[in-house]
């Protein structure tokens, strides 16, 4: 894995902005503000670069705004941390997202776009989490939202349903060709919103196993309760604390959080069909 091996000043003319920079929005007045800050306090954090495709250039992985501020100040060079090898676009995007997140200067849209790019590149939430160090729940939510129907996005945006209910509803509304039915999806989402995780899963299972049943019948069967078995387990204090944190992030209770984790693990190990 590429790592920083040197710090030194690099002439601005020798730098190019990498395509993987997360900040895709055109810099505006914020560059002027940053330039004033750098003029008064100096550069507090070097940019990060690697060798560009042009052998005479360096590619900026993080620090686009700092670079542009230096150009505005008519500086000749900028302090940079140099990586020991070129990185591919996915690695560069991960570095840029993580660095900007730590600096708390990345907008919600830019972060969502960056995470979605990485997800499409790597193909799994696990790989995105490992590449960026972001919380798994944050990555999951940002990956789920873009694929929702516009009608479901609106329900999530106005707080009518949570993202998990919306995704479950959309998937449960798919026809035989995998195309979601907006009317069915909206109805299911509204019904799923106050339901427990087990009831939501029951709806998904019923829709998949009995597509001939009406939506109202499926919902009623889920409300009547799924057959469940209660078990007691003993865990360490650390595991219990982690479970509580997971439950809070999932906006559910401890029992349902534990049930979902057990189910996910069993599916992953091949003991339970998804």
Kinemage of the C-alpha trace (Angstrom):
@kinemage 1
@onewidth
@group {chain A} dominant
@subgroup {mainchain}
@vectorlist {calphas} color= white
{ca unk a 1} P 0.000 0.000 0.000
{ca unk a 2} L 1.265 3.477 -0.870
{ca unk a 3} L 2.623 5.532 2.023
{ca unk a 4} L 4.081 8.980 2.649
{ca unk a 5} L 7.878 8.911 2.458
{ca unk a 6} L 8.886 12.567 2.178
{ca unk a 7} L 7.791 16.146 2.827
{ca unk a 8} L 9.062 18.994 0.669
{ca unk a 9} L 8.060 22.176 -1.149
{ca unk a 10} L 6.901 21.608 -4.736
{ca unk a 11} L 6.578 24.390 -7.370
{ca unk a 12} L 2.937 25.103 -8.187
{ca unk a 13} L 3.704 24.776 -11.898
{ca unk a 14} L 4.699 21.152 -11.294
{ca unk a 15} L 1.286 20.202 -9.820
{ca unk a 16} L -1.911 18.926 -11.452
{ca unk a 17} L -5.270 18.328 -9.725
{ca unk a 18} L -6.114 14.638 -9.696
{ca unk a 19} L -9.366 13.432 -11.255
{ca unk a 20} L -10.169 11.587 -8.020
{ca unk a 21} L -10.363 14.780 -5.933
{ca unk a 22} L -13.702 14.592 -4.119
{ca unk a 23} L -14.315 18.300 -4.323
{ca unk a 24} L -16.020 18.487 -7.691
{ca unk a 25} L -17.819 21.764 -7.023
{ca unk a 26} L -16.236 24.916 -8.447
{ca unk a 27} L -14.333 26.702 -5.656
{ca unk a 28} L -15.666 30.171 -4.943
{ca unk a 29} L -15.376 32.682 -2.139
{ca unk a 30} L -14.109 29.975 0.219
{ca unk a 31} L -10.775 30.022 -1.652
{ca unk a 32} L -10.423 33.720 -0.895
{ca unk a 33} L -11.125 33.038 2.780
{ca unk a 34} L -8.610 30.189 2.845
{ca unk a 35} L -6.008 32.349 1.098
{ca unk a 36} L -6.386 35.028 3.778
{ca unk a 37} L -6.010 32.357 6.481
{ca unk a 38} L -2.859 30.933 4.866
{ca unk a 39} L -1.408 34.415 4.453
{ca unk a 40} L -1.965 35.137 8.146
{ca unk a 41} L -1.145 31.759 9.708
{ca unk a 42} L 0.747 29.855 7.056
{ca unk a 43} L -0.169 26.434 5.638
{ca unk a 44} L -1.238 24.306 8.608
{ca unk a 45} L -1.399 20.999 6.710
{ca unk a 46} L 0.577 19.961 3.606
{ca unk a 47} L -1.182 18.701 0.521
{ca unk a 48} L -0.713 15.043 -0.464
{ca unk a 49} L 0.694 14.154 -3.870
{ca unk a 50} L 1.967 11.219 -5.900
{ca unk a 51} L 3.806 11.001 -9.210
{ca unk a 52} L 1.567 12.016 -12.113
{ca unk a 53} L 1.384 10.258 -15.476
{ca unk a 54} L 3.513 13.087 -16.835
{ca unk a 55} L 6.968 12.283 -15.385
{ca unk a 56} L 7.615 15.986 -14.781
{ca unk a 57} L 4.441 16.557 -12.726
{ca unk a 58} L 2.945 15.682 -9.336
{ca unk a 59} L -0.738 14.757 -8.960
{ca unk a 60} L -2.675 16.308 -6.058
{ca unk a 61} L -4.523 13.616 -4.104
{ca unk a 62} L -5.744 15.928 -1.331
{ca unk a 63} L -5.448 19.682 -1.018
{ca unk a 64} L -7.136 21.157 -4.093
{ca unk a 65} L -8.360 24.197 -2.154
{ca unk a 66} L -4.985 24.783 -0.505
{ca unk a 67} L -3.313 24.588 -3.929
{ca unk a 68} L -5.763 27.089 -5.459
{ca unk a 69} L -5.357 29.408 -2.478
{ca unk a 70} L -1.581 29.372 -2.983
{ca unk a 71} L -2.075 30.245 -6.659
{ca unk a 72} L -4.295 33.143 -5.647
{ca unk a 73} L -1.580 34.326 -3.276
{ca unk a 74} L 0.897 34.060 -6.168
{ca unk a 75} L 3.113 31.704 -4.189
{ca unk a 76} L 5.803 29.821 -6.081
{ca unk a 77} L 5.573 26.530 -4.163
{ca unk a 78} L 3.542 24.625 -1.577
{ca unk a 79} L 4.481 22.132 1.128
{ca unk a 80} L 3.534 18.583 0.126
{ca unk a 81} L 3.587 15.063 1.526
{ca unk a 82} L 4.814 12.710 -1.180
{ca unk a 83} L 3.553 9.141 -1.598
{ca unk a 84} L 6.111 6.503 -2.522
{ca unk a 85} L 4.157 5.278 -5.562
{ca unk a 86} L 1.326 6.164 -7.903
{ca unk a 87} L -2.125 5.215 -6.676
{ca unk a 88} L -5.108 4.222 -8.786
{ca unk a 89} L -8.219 6.383 -8.973
{ca unk a 90} L -10.051 4.350 -6.329
{ca unk a 91} L -7.219 4.664 -3.806
{ca unk a 92} L -6.905 8.376 -4.557
{ca unk a 93} L -10.631 8.898 -4.013
{ca unk a 94} L -10.473 7.017 -0.698
{ca unk a 95} L -7.520 9.135 0.462
{ca unk a 96} L -9.290 12.343 -0.536
{ca unk a 97} L -12.556 11.401 1.193
{ca unk a 98} L -10.831 10.357 4.405
{ca unk a 99} L -8.578 13.418 4.591
{ca unk a 100} L -11.429 15.824 3.922
{ca unk a 101} L -13.670 14.054 6.418
{ca unk a 102} L -11.020 14.391 9.122
{ca unk a 103} L -10.706 18.094 8.314
{ca unk a 104} L -14.535 18.394 8.442
{ca unk a 105} L -14.593 20.363 5.193
{ca unk a 106} L -16.481 17.948 2.967
{ca unk a 107} L -20.106 18.742 2.123
{ca unk a 108} L -22.819 16.092 2.395
{ca unk a 109} L -23.294 15.898 -1.366
{ca unk a 110} L -19.564 15.577 -2.041
{ca unk a 111} L -19.258 12.851 0.573
{ca unk a 112} L -22.260 10.944 -0.815
{ca unk a 113} L -20.926 11.205 -4.365
{ca unk a 114} L -17.473 10.059 -3.262
{ca unk a 115} L -18.749 7.071 -1.311
{ca unk a 116} L -21.065 6.026 -4.140
{ca unk a 117} L -18.121 6.235 -6.556
{ca unk a 118} L -16.034 3.999 -4.297
{ca unk a 119} L -18.915 1.544 -3.866
{ca unk a 120} L -19.345 1.268 -7.641
{ca unk a 121} L -15.589 0.828 -7.974
{ca unk a 122} L -15.027 -1.752 -5.211
{ca unk a 123} L -18.431 -3.447 -5.313
{ca unk a 124} L -18.907 -3.909 -1.570
{ca unk a 125} L -19.597 -1.843 1.537
{ca unk a 126} L -16.883 -3.751 3.430
{ca unk a 127} L -14.192 -2.627 0.973
{ca unk a 128} L -15.344 1.014 1.144
{ca unk a 129} L -15.244 0.921 4.955
{ca unk a 130} L -11.737 -0.552 4.916
{ca unk a 131} L -10.512 1.960 2.324
{ca unk a 132} L -11.881 5.073 4.034
{ca unk a 133} L -12.230 4.168 7.714
{ca unk a 134} L -15.769 5.573 7.651
{ca unk a 135} L -18.455 4.054 9.923
{ca unk a 136} L -20.200 1.129 8.220
{ca unk a 137} L -23.630 2.641 8.882
{ca unk a 138} L -22.712 5.908 7.153
{ca unk a 139} L -21.460 4.053 4.089
{ca unk a 140} L -24.580 1.855 4.012
{ca unk a 141} L -26.927 4.838 4.148
{ca unk a 142} L -25.083 6.755 1.418
{ca unk a 143} L -25.071 3.700 -0.850
{ca unk a 144} L -28.735 2.921 -0.288
{ca unk a 145} L -30.171 6.386 -0.940
{ca unk a 146} L -29.127 6.938 -4.604
{ca unk a 147} L -30.910 3.809 -5.834
{ca unk a 148} L -34.270 4.713 -4.300
{ca unk a 149} L -37.235 5.731 -6.442
{ca unk a 150} L -37.804 9.526 -6.449
{ca unk a 151} L -41.052 9.014 -4.515
{ca unk a 152} L -39.238 7.073 -1.777
{ca unk a 153} L -36.409 9.608 -1.640
{ca unk a 154} L -39.029 12.251 -0.884
{ca unk a 155} L -40.463 10.159 1.968
{ca unk a 156} L -36.960 9.748 3.410
{ca unk a 157} L -36.121 13.442 2.970
{ca unk a 158} L -39.236 14.626 4.798
{ca unk a 159} L -38.765 12.106 7.603
{ca unk a 160} L -41.871 10.025 6.867
{ca unk a 161} L -39.868 6.788 6.620
{ca unk a 162} L -36.294 5.823 7.449
{ca unk a 163} L -33.806 4.729 4.794
{ca unk a 164} L -33.968 1.049 5.790
{ca unk a 165} L -37.760 0.910 5.511
{ca unk a 166} L -37.595 2.641 2.118
{ca unk a 167} L -35.059 0.162 0.748
{ca unk a 168} L -36.982 -2.830 2.101
{ca unk a 169} L -40.208 -1.483 0.600
{ca unk a 170} L -38.694 -0.836 -2.805
{ca unk a 171} L -37.124 -4.290 -3.007
{ca unk a 172} L -40.386 -5.890 -1.879
{ca unk a 173} L -42.286 -4.040 -4.622
{ca unk a 174} L -40.228 -5.519 -7.479
{ca unk a 175} L -42.082 -7.344 -10.227
{ca unk a 176} L -40.866 -10.550 -11.906
{ca unk a 177} L -38.311 -8.541 -13.908
{ca unk a 178} L -36.937 -6.837 -10.828
{ca unk a 179} L -38.562 -3.487 -11.627
{ca unk a 180} L -40.057 -1.708 -8.576
{ca unk a 181} L -43.696 -0.587 -8.621
{ca unk a 182} L -43.805 3.005 -7.252
{ca unk a 183} L -47.384 2.726 -5.963
{ca unk a 184} L -46.722 -0.548 -4.144
{ca unk a 185} L -43.364 0.703 -2.849
{ca unk a 186} L -44.903 3.829 -1.323
{ca unk a 187} L -47.678 1.848 0.348
{ca unk a 188} L -45.240 -0.700 1.764
{ca unk a 189} L -42.853 2.023 2.953
{ca unk a 190} L -45.577 3.848 4.869
{ca unk a 191} L -46.704 0.601 6.471
{ca unk a 192} L -43.167 -0.547 7.260
{ca unk a 193} L -42.119 2.736 8.874
{ca unk a 194} L -43.467 1.966 12.390
{ca unk a 195} L -42.841 -1.783 12.145
{ca unk a 196} L -40.132 -3.789 13.854
{ca unk a 197} L -37.266 -5.219 11.840
{ca unk a 198} L -38.769 -8.697 12.106
{ca unk a 199} L -42.110 -7.506 10.714
{ca unk a 200} L -40.390 -5.706 7.845
{ca unk a 201} L -38.477 -8.863 7.009
{ca unk a 202} L -41.704 -10.839 7.184
{ca unk a 203} L -43.215 -8.573 4.521
{ca unk a 204} L -40.167 -9.037 2.289
{ca unk a 205} L -40.301 -12.815 2.733
{ca unk a 206} L -44.053 -12.971 2.061
{ca unk a 207} L -43.747 -10.872 -1.104
{ca unk a 208} L -40.912 -13.061 -2.392
{ca unk a 209} L -42.473 -16.408 -1.514
{ca unk a 210} L -46.096 -15.542 -2.377
{ca unk a 211} L -46.140 -12.948 -5.187
{ca unk a 212} L -49.768 -13.869 -5.927
{ca unk a 213} L -50.975 -12.417 -2.610
{ca unk a 214} L -52.269 -8.862 -2.493
{ca unk a 215} L -50.213 -6.157 -0.810
{ca unk a 216} L -52.896 -5.712 1.855
{ca unk a 217} L -52.837 -9.434 2.631
{ca unk a 218} L -49.034 -9.437 2.942
{ca unk a 219} L -49.109 -6.441 5.276
{ca unk a 220} L -51.819 -7.970 7.443
{ca unk a 221} L -49.911 -11.228 7.783
{ca unk a 222} L -46.802 -9.311 8.848
{ca unk a 223} L -48.741 -7.321 11.425
{ca unk a 224} L -50.113 -10.521 12.901
{ca unk a 225} L -46.564 -11.403 13.881
{ca unk a 226} L -43.938 -13.784 12.648
{ca unk a 227} L -43.133 -16.991 14.478
{ca unk a 228} L -40.101 -16.273 16.591
{ca unk a 229} L -38.038 -18.034 19.237
{ca unk a 230} L -36.454 -16.151 22.096
{ca unk a 231} L -32.919 -17.063 23.153
{ca unk a 232} L -30.647 -15.819 25.921
{ca unk a 233} L -26.943 -15.259 25.328
{ca unk a 234} L -24.078 -14.148 27.534
{ca unk a 235} L -21.628 -11.618 26.089
{ca unk a 236} L -18.734 -9.523 27.345
{ca unk a 237} L -19.252 -5.924 28.403
{ca unk a 238} L -17.405 -4.777 25.306
{ca unk a 239} L -19.682 -6.774 23.024
{ca unk a 240} L -22.744 -5.462 24.837
{ca unk a 241} L -21.571 -1.862 24.425
{ca unk a 242} L -20.894 -2.449 20.740
{ca unk a 243} L -24.364 -3.959 20.303
{ca unk a 244} L -25.969 -0.948 21.980
{ca unk a 245} L -24.062 1.404 19.699
{ca unk a 246} L -25.121 -0.601 16.643
{ca unk a 247} L -28.753 -0.479 17.804
{ca unk a 248} L -28.579 3.304 18.185
{ca unk a 249} L -27.124 3.734 14.711
{ca unk a 250} L -29.766 1.441 13.240
{ca unk a 251} L -32.479 3.302 15.200
{ca unk a 252} L -33.813 0.068 16.661
{ca unk a 253} L -33.824 -1.755 19.984
{ca unk a 254} L -31.171 -4.098 21.287
{ca unk a 255} L -33.100 -7.321 20.626
{ca unk a 256} L -33.793 -6.481 16.991
{ca unk a 257} L -30.210 -5.327 16.494
{ca unk a 258} L -28.898 -8.644 17.806
{ca unk a 259} L -31.392 -10.594 15.668
{ca unk a 260} L -30.361 -8.730 12.510
{ca unk a 261} L -26.658 -9.317 13.182
{ca unk a 262} L -27.229 -13.033 13.787
{ca unk a 263} L -29.275 -13.284 10.610
{ca unk a 264} L -26.636 -11.420 8.592
{ca unk a 265} L -23.879 -13.677 9.921
{ca unk a 266} L -25.812 -16.870 9.147
{ca unk a 267} L -26.564 -15.678 5.607
{ca unk a 268} L -22.913 -14.760 5.127
{ca unk a 269} L -21.785 -18.234 6.277
{ca unk a 270} L -24.328 -19.969 4.055
{ca unk a 271} L -26.469 -21.440 6.866
{ca unk a 272} L -29.517 -19.311 6.010
{ca unk a 273} L -30.986 -18.271 2.685
{ca unk a 274} L -31.161 -14.533 2.103
